[in-house]
């Protein structure tokens, strides 16, 4: 099983192409990405799991990743190989404060300020189109994950789709009675997974391409934002499009993630779902508050007051 990432040597041998470079079938997404994670205690930590700030040629994403930590990504529409100056944090702070669109939300700078410079990494983002003409499988060999369907991280599906691949592959191989059936089973695995992974690749790439080519500082009428005069502004086509598009963003996100969550091989009752979510959120709070206490962001008195509270619409049960 080739699970060796976007520069897969297994794919290189199976498809007789370069593992990396212009002849590898991969394409540059148009984005370089700076990423980091930090310990943060915003008021909305348990209520908002994912935030996206979008502007011309760049966007910034934050996500609650548990244990009191926030992971973030800054996507910049720059050529491949673009590097920042010595301090990644200062470079990003300048980009998000001195652009033509003005200074971004203070939430962006709170995350950057809380992140040590040496915890910020940069990488150029590549993906590849769905493999419609080349099978993932040949004989007793197959591929999963980024080795065969790398995708932009916009929807957080790179690792998720690899896990789904592994689940389906194990399910199909687990029912075999003879080794002679392995090649046909691996082909069936490829055909069964291709539609879903192709859709996830497409959704992820469309989202990033749309941000690069279509989004800009949204038009605002003069009574909302007087920086551009009494008639408002900016008046560019992309500025007006972005303003008109904003009311639909919620529905688009809902539709995207609604599709992603359609893969659920195990069915749960409403009561089981409620119990599982409650247990997860309870553990989530306990773990986060333990981290904040260790970092000096929360006292034991604050933690004691939290026992028995209500949060995120879920009952909070103190663990003993």
N, C-alpha and C positions, 0 to 999 in steps of 0.2 A: 504494500500500500504506500503510494507516494504521497506523503504529507509534509513535504519539505519546503513549502512556502512559494512565494511568487517567482523566485529565481530557481525553480525546481530542476535538479539534475535528472530526476526521474522523467519529467515531461520532456526534457531535452533529448533523452535517449529514445523515449517512446515515440516522439513525433519528429525526430531527426531535425531539430532546430537548436539554435543557441539558447543557453539557459538565461542569458542576460544580454541586453543591448538591442540595437535596432532590428536584428533578425530573430528576436525572441518572441515576437507577437505581442509584447506589452506596449502600452502607449502611456505617455506622460499625461497626467490628468489636467495639467495647467496650474496645479497647486503645489507649493511647498508647505509643510506643516511644522509648527512648533508645538510641543506638548509638554505638560508637566502635571504634577499633582501636589496638593498641599493640605494641611489641616486647617479647616475653616469652620466657623460656627455662625453662619448667617441665620437670621430669624426664621427663614423659610426652608431650612435644611430638610425637614421631614415632609414637607408639603410639595416641594418643587424638585423633581428628580432630574430635569433636563432643561437647559436654557440655550437658545440660539440668538445671537446678536448678528444681524446681517447688514453689511454696508457695501459700498462700491469696491469691487476687487478683493474683498476679504470678508471673513466672518469668524466669529468667536463662539465656541461652544463650552459650556460647563455641565458637568454631570456629577451627581452624588454617587460615589462608588463604595460607600459603607465605611464603618469605623471612623466616622467623623471627617472623612477625607473628601476633597473635591478634585476631580480630574478635569483638565481643561485642554482645549486645542485651539490654536490660532491658525486658520487657513488663509494663505496669502497667494494671490494670483501673480506668481513670479516665475521666470524661466527656471528650468532645472539647473541645479548646481549653484543657485543663489545662496550665499551665506551671509549671516548677519555680522555685525562687528563683534568685538570681544565679549560684550555683555548682551546676552539674548534678551534679558529682561528690559534693559534700557532701550534696545532696538525696538522691541514690541511696544513699549510705552510711548515711544516717539511716533510709531506708525499709527497707533490708535488715538493719538491726541493732536497730531499736526497735519492730518490729511485735509483735503478740500472740504470734507463733510464736517470737520470740526471734531471736538473731543467726544469720544464714545461714552457709554454709560459708566458711571462710577463703579458698578459691579465688576466690570472688566479689570479696572485698576486695583480693586481690592484683592482680586484673585492673584494678579501679577505681583503685587507688593508682598503677598503672603508666601510666595514661592521662592525658595533659594535659587540663585542663578545656576548653580551646578546641577539642579534638578530639572532643568529645561533642556529638552532634546529637539533636534530638527531632523526631518527627513523629507525627501521628495516623494510625492505620491504617484504611484503607477497602478494601472489596472489592465485588463484585457477584455475583449469582447467575448460573449458567450461562445462556447465551442460547439457550433451547430454541425460542422462537417468533419470534425475529428473526435472520435470516441475517447472518453477518459480511460477506457479499458482495452487491454489487448492480452489475450491468453490468460495467465494467472496474475496479471498486474493491473492495478487500477490506481486512480488518484482521487484525492479529496481536498477540500479547503482551498487555500490560496494557491496551491500548486496548479489548480485547473480553473478556478473561478474567483480570482482576486477582485475585490471591489472597493470603491471609495468608502471611507469610514463614516459617511454622513448618517447612515441609519444604524450604525453599530452592528452590522451583520456579518463581517468577515469571520469572526470566531464562531458566531451562532450557526452559520451555514455549515461550517466544518463539523460542528457537533451533530447537526442534523444528518449530514453525510454519514458520519460514523455510526449513528443510531440505525439508519436504514441499512447500511452495509452489514452491520452485525446481525440485524434481523434477517436479512436475506441469506447470508452465509450460514446462519445458525440452523436453518431448515434443510440444509443439503444432506443427501444420503450418499453421494458419490463425488469423488474428486473430478470426474469427467464433466460434471455439471458446472464447475467453477467458471469457465469462460462465458457461457451463456448467462449465468447468474450475474456476473460483473457487467455484461452488456445491458442486462435488464436494469441493473442498479443505475447505470449511466443514464439511460432513457427516462427512468422514473424521476431522477433528480434534476435533469436538465431544465425543464420548464420553470421550476421554482427558483433555482439559482440564477437563471437568466433574467427573470423578473427582478430579483433583488439587485443584480448587477446593474440593470437598466435604471431602476429607481434611484439607486445611489449615484450613478453617473449623471442622470438628468438633473438631479438636485444641484450637484456641483456646477454643471455647465450653465444652468439657469442663473445661478448666483454670479458667475463670471460674466455672462453676456447680457443679462437683462436687468439685474437689480442695481439700483443706485440710491442716493439719498432721496427719500420720498418727497414729492411735492407737498407743500403745506400752504394753505391760504394765509393771507397776511394777518388775520386776526388770531391765528394760532401761533405763527412764527414770523416775526417782523424783520428778521435778518435780511430778507430779500426785497424789502419794500412793501408798500401797502397792497400790492397785488399778489404777494406771496412768491413762492419759488422753491427750488429751481424748476425751470420750465422745459427741461429736456424730455424727450420721449420716454426714456428709461425712468426718469424721475416720476412722471405721471403714471406710467405703468406700475411702478412699485407701490405708489399710493393706492391705486385701484385694486391691486392684487392683495394687499394686506388683509382685508376682511375674510379672504378665502384661505388664509394660511392655516387656521385652526382645523378646518375641514380637511385640508390636504394632509396635514400631519395625522389626523384621525384615520383617514383612509389608508395611508401608508402603513402605519403601525397596526391598524386593524388587520390588514393582509398578513403582515409578518407574524402576527399571533395566531394565525389560522392553523399553524402546525402544532397540534397537541395530541400526540398518540394515546395519552392516558386521559380518560374522561373523569372529571370530578364533579361531585354534586355541589350545589350552592353552599351547603353547610360546610363541606370540606374546604372549599375555596375560602370561605370566610375565616375558618379556623387557621388555615395555612397562612393567609395574609396577616392575620392578627399575630400569629407566632413570629413571623418574619419581621414585622414592624416592631414588635416588642424587643426582639433580639437586636434589631437595628438600632433602636434607641439606647439600649443598655450598652452596646459596644461603642457607639458614638460618644456617649457621655463619659464612658471610662477613658477614651482617648482624650477628650477635651479636659477632663480632670487631670490627667497625667501631663498635659501640655500647659496647665495653669489657666485654662479658659473657663473652667467651671469648678465651683467649690463643692465639697461634700454636702453643705447645707442646701445648695441649689439642687443637687441630685435627690436629697431626701424630700424636698418639696415636690419633686416630680412624681413621686409614687402616687398611684391612683388617679392620675390626671387623664384627661381625654386629649387625643392628638391625632391629626390626620383622619378624623372620622372613625378612628378605631379605638377600642378600649386598650389602655395601657396597664398591663399587669406587672406588678413588681415581682421579680424573681427572688426566691429564697433558697 
